[in-house]
Amino acid sequence: MRLFEGTPWDRPPRCEQCGELEEICTCPPPTKPQATPGSQTAQLAVEKRKRGKLVTVVRGLAADDNDLSALLAQMKATCGAGGTLKGDSLEIQGDHLARLHDFLAEIGYRIRS
């Protein structure tokens, strides 16, 4: 609901591209530019969890700019291990720091260990 909807001061929303009312506008929806891997820095770390389990964690990749679930699937296949997506961090079971460093560098991400 707009602020002045139903009053004499009501201004219906208009398209920013063509200036038509949004209801009748036929412009394609604006696309959000995708961030390139080279403009992002992935932070890699190995953490110890309960009962001495090791987990390789990748942080620093924005969820809005990346398809983290697809990237996680590629990382799990590369390492041959399980993993999960927790918020903005990707977790791979085991110590796979060297493999993930090489994999992410090959894709084009900057790496900080």
HELIX and SHEET records of a PDB file:
HELIX    1   1 PRO A   37  SER A   39  5                                   3    
HELIX    2   2 LYS A   50  GLY A   52  5                                   3    
HELIX    3   3 LEU A   68  CYS A   79  1                                  12    
HELIX    4   4 LEU A   97  ILE A  107  1                                  11    
SHEET    1   A 5 GLY A  83  LYS A  86  0                                        
SHEET    2   A 5 SER A  89  GLN A  93 -1                                        
SHEET    3   A 5 LEU A  54  ARG A  59 -1                                        
SHEET    4   A 5 THR A  41  LYS A  48 -1                                        
SHEET    5   A 5 ARG A 110  ARG A 112  1                                        
END                                                                             
